[in-house]
């Protein structure tokens, strides 16, 4: 599962550039990919160290919220916990998300 997420993020990362400049990206798509991986809002700082002022924070955050809608689905949280991933406290219903993640994690440690 983790490998699949990394592969998807890599593929999405390759699709969000529309020029030869690696910092000319569709920042909403970058944010969506980051959200689907459960990154916090501090992830934008990583992009800023790479691209400086070319990062459109507002678009990135809009995309991240779309990605988090996918990431925070109950079935995904359970499976992410089951595969040993880390939960970063990014879901709106954090208590429920932590519970689902822990249930999956319990299944992971029982393997």
C-alpha positions as YAML, in Angstrom:
chain: A
units: angstrom
residues:
- id: 1
  name: UNK
  ca: [0.00, 0.00, 0.00]
- id: 2
  name: UNK
  ca: [2.77, 2.42, 0.95]
- id: 3
  name: UNK
  ca: [4.66, 1.60, -2.24]
- id: 4
  name: UNK
  ca: [1.51, 2.22, -4.27]
- id: 5
  name: UNK
  ca: [1.04, 5.64, -2.65]
- id: 6
  name: UNK
  ca: [4.67, 6.58, -3.29]
- id: 7
  name: UNK
  ca: [4.37, 5.46, -6.89]
- id: 8
  name: UNK
  ca: [1.16, 7.46, -7.39]
- id: 9
  name: UNK
  ca: [2.74, 10.55, -5.84]
- id: 10
  name: UNK
  ca: [5.76, 10.19, -8.11]
- id: 11
  name: UNK
  ca: [3.56, 9.88, -11.16]
- id: 12
  name: UNK
  ca: [1.43, 12.83, -10.10]
- id: 13
  name: UNK
  ca: [4.56, 14.84, -9.43]
- id: 14
  name: UNK
  ca: [5.72, 14.22, -12.97]
- id: 15
  name: UNK
  ca: [2.39, 15.36, -14.42]
- id: 16
  name: UNK
  ca: [2.05, 18.66, -12.63]
- id: 17
  name: UNK
  ca: [4.77, 20.51, -14.48]
- id: 18
  name: UNK
  ca: [3.84, 22.30, -17.68]
- id: 19
  name: UNK
  ca: [7.25, 23.75, -18.64]
- id: 20
  name: UNK
  ca: [10.94, 23.02, -18.43]
- id: 21
  name: UNK
  ca: [11.13, 24.94, -15.13]
- id: 22
  name: UNK
  ca: [10.61, 22.35, -12.36]
- id: 23
  name: UNK
  ca: [8.96, 25.06, -10.26]
- id: 24
  name: UNK
  ca: [6.33, 25.96, -12.88]
- id: 25
  name: UNK
  ca: [3.75, 23.56, -11.52]
- id: 26
  name: UNK
  ca: [0.03, 23.31, -11.17]
- id: 27
  name: UNK
  ca: [0.19, 23.88, -7.44]
- id: 28
  name: UNK
  ca: [-3.33, 22.67, -6.79]
- id: 29
  name: UNK
  ca: [-2.35, 19.29, -8.22]
- id: 30
  name: UNK
  ca: [0.83, 19.22, -6.15]
- id: 31
  name: UNK
  ca: [-1.26, 20.00, -3.07]
- id: 32
  name: UNK
  ca: [-3.76, 17.28, -3.93]
- id: 33
  name: UNK
  ca: [-0.97, 14.72, -4.23]
- id: 34
  name: UNK
  ca: [0.45, 15.88, -0.88]
- id: 35
  name: UNK
  ca: [-3.01, 15.65, 0.71]
- id: 36
  name: UNK
  ca: [-3.50, 12.11, -0.56]
- id: 37
  name: UNK
  ca: [-0.29, 11.22, 1.26]
- id: 38
  name: UNK
  ca: [-1.55, 12.81, 4.48]
- id: 39
  name: UNK
  ca: [0.95, 15.66, 4.63]
- id: 40
  name: UNK
  ca: [0.35, 18.59, 6.98]
- id: 41
  name: UNK
  ca: [0.29, 22.21, 5.90]
- id: 42
  name: UNK
  ca: [4.02, 22.41, 6.72]
- id: 43
  name: UNK
  ca: [4.68, 20.44, 3.53]
- id: 44
  name: UNK
  ca: [4.35, 23.71, 1.57]
- id: 45
  name: UNK
  ca: [7.58, 24.84, 3.27]
- id: 46
  name: UNK
  ca: [9.39, 21.99, 1.53]
- id: 47
  name: UNK
  ca: [8.14, 23.25, -1.83]
- id: 48
  name: UNK
  ca: [9.13, 26.80, -0.91]
- id: 49
  name: UNK
  ca: [12.69, 25.72, -0.17]
- id: 50
  name: UNK
  ca: [12.77, 24.23, -3.67]
- id: 51
  name: UNK
  ca: [10.88, 26.93, -5.58]
- id: 52
  name: UNK
  ca: [10.66, 30.05, -3.40]
- id: 53
  name: UNK
  ca: [7.96, 32.53, -4.36]
- id: 54
  name: UNK
  ca: [6.81, 30.46, -7.35]
- id: 55
  name: UNK
  ca: [4.74, 28.33, -4.95]
- id: 56
  name: UNK
  ca: [1.10, 29.41, -5.00]
- id: 57
  name: UNK
  ca: [0.17, 28.60, -1.40]
- id: 58
  name: UNK
  ca: [-3.55, 29.24, -1.87]
- id: 59
  name: UNK
  ca: [-3.80, 26.84, -4.82]
- id: 60
  name: UNK
  ca: [-1.62, 24.30, -3.05]
- id: 61
  name: UNK
  ca: [-3.90, 24.38, 0.02]
- id: 62
  name: UNK
  ca: [-7.04, 24.01, -2.11]
- id: 63
  name: UNK
  ca: [-5.55, 20.92, -3.70]
- id: 64
  name: UNK
  ca: [-4.35, 19.55, -0.37]
- id: 65
  name: UNK
  ca: [-7.89, 19.77, 0.99]
- id: 66
  name: UNK
  ca: [-9.16, 17.72, -1.97]
- id: 67
  name: UNK
  ca: [-6.42, 15.18, -1.34]
- id: 68
  name: UNK
  ca: [-7.23, 15.01, 2.36]
- id: 69
  name: UNK
  ca: [-10.87, 14.26, 1.52]
- id: 70
  name: UNK
  ca: [-9.56, 11.08, -0.12]
- id: 71
  name: UNK
  ca: [-6.95, 10.37, 2.56]
- id: 72
  name: UNK
  ca: [-9.41, 10.74, 5.46]
- id: 73
  name: UNK
  ca: [-11.87, 8.12, 4.19]
- id: 74
  name: UNK
  ca: [-12.39, 5.47, 6.89]
- id: 75
  name: UNK
  ca: [-11.32, 2.58, 4.68]
- id: 76
  name: UNK
  ca: [-8.10, 4.36, 3.72]
- id: 77
  name: UNK
  ca: [-7.22, 5.24, 7.32]
- id: 78
  name: UNK
  ca: [-7.71, 1.64, 8.39]
- id: 79
  name: UNK
  ca: [-5.60, 0.32, 5.52]
- id: 80
  name: UNK
  ca: [-2.91, 2.96, 6.09]
- id: 81
  name: UNK
  ca: [-2.66, 1.90, 9.72]
- id: 82
  name: UNK
  ca: [-2.62, -1.74, 8.70]
- id: 83
  name: UNK
  ca: [0.30, -1.14, 6.34]
- id: 84
  name: UNK
  ca: [2.33, 0.56, 9.07]
- id: 85
  name: UNK
  ca: [2.09, 4.13, 7.79]
- id: 86
  name: UNK
  ca: [2.26, 7.21, 10.00]
- id: 87
  name: UNK
  ca: [-0.83, 9.32, 10.77]
- id: 88
  name: UNK
  ca: [-0.04, 13.04, 11.06]
- id: 89
  name: UNK
  ca: [-3.30, 14.28, 12.61]
- id: 90
  name: UNK
  ca: [-4.62, 15.90, 9.42]
- id: 91
  name: UNK
  ca: [-8.23, 14.71, 9.29]
- id: 92
  name: UNK
  ca: [-11.12, 16.95, 10.37]
- id: 93
  name: UNK
  ca: [-12.54, 14.28, 12.69]
- id: 94
  name: UNK
  ca: [-9.20, 13.55, 14.30]
- id: 95
  name: UNK
  ca: [-10.51, 11.35, 17.12]
- id: 96
  name: UNK
  ca: [-12.31, 9.00, 14.72]
- id: 97
  name: UNK
  ca: [-9.37, 9.03, 12.31]
- id: 98
  name: UNK
  ca: [-6.93, 8.08, 15.08]
- id: 99
  name: UNK
  ca: [-9.26, 5.26, 16.16]
- id: 100
  name: UNK
  ca: [-9.51, 3.81, 12.65]
- id: 101
  name: UNK
  ca: [-5.77, 4.16, 12.16]
- id: 102
  name: UNK
  ca: [-5.12, 2.43, 15.49]
- id: 103
  name: UNK
  ca: [-7.48, -0.41, 14.58]
- id: 104
  name: UNK
  ca: [-5.56, -0.90, 11.35]
- id: 105
  name: UNK
  ca: [-2.25, -0.64, 13.20]
- id: 106
  name: UNK
  ca: [-3.40, -3.36, 15.61]
- id: 107
  name: UNK
  ca: [-4.01, -5.61, 12.62]
- id: 108
  name: UNK
  ca: [-0.55, -4.69, 11.31]
- id: 109
  name: UNK
  ca: [1.17, -5.65, 14.57]
- id: 110
  name: UNK
  ca: [-0.74, -8.94, 14.69]
- id: 111
  name: UNK
  ca: [0.76, -10.08, 11.39]
...
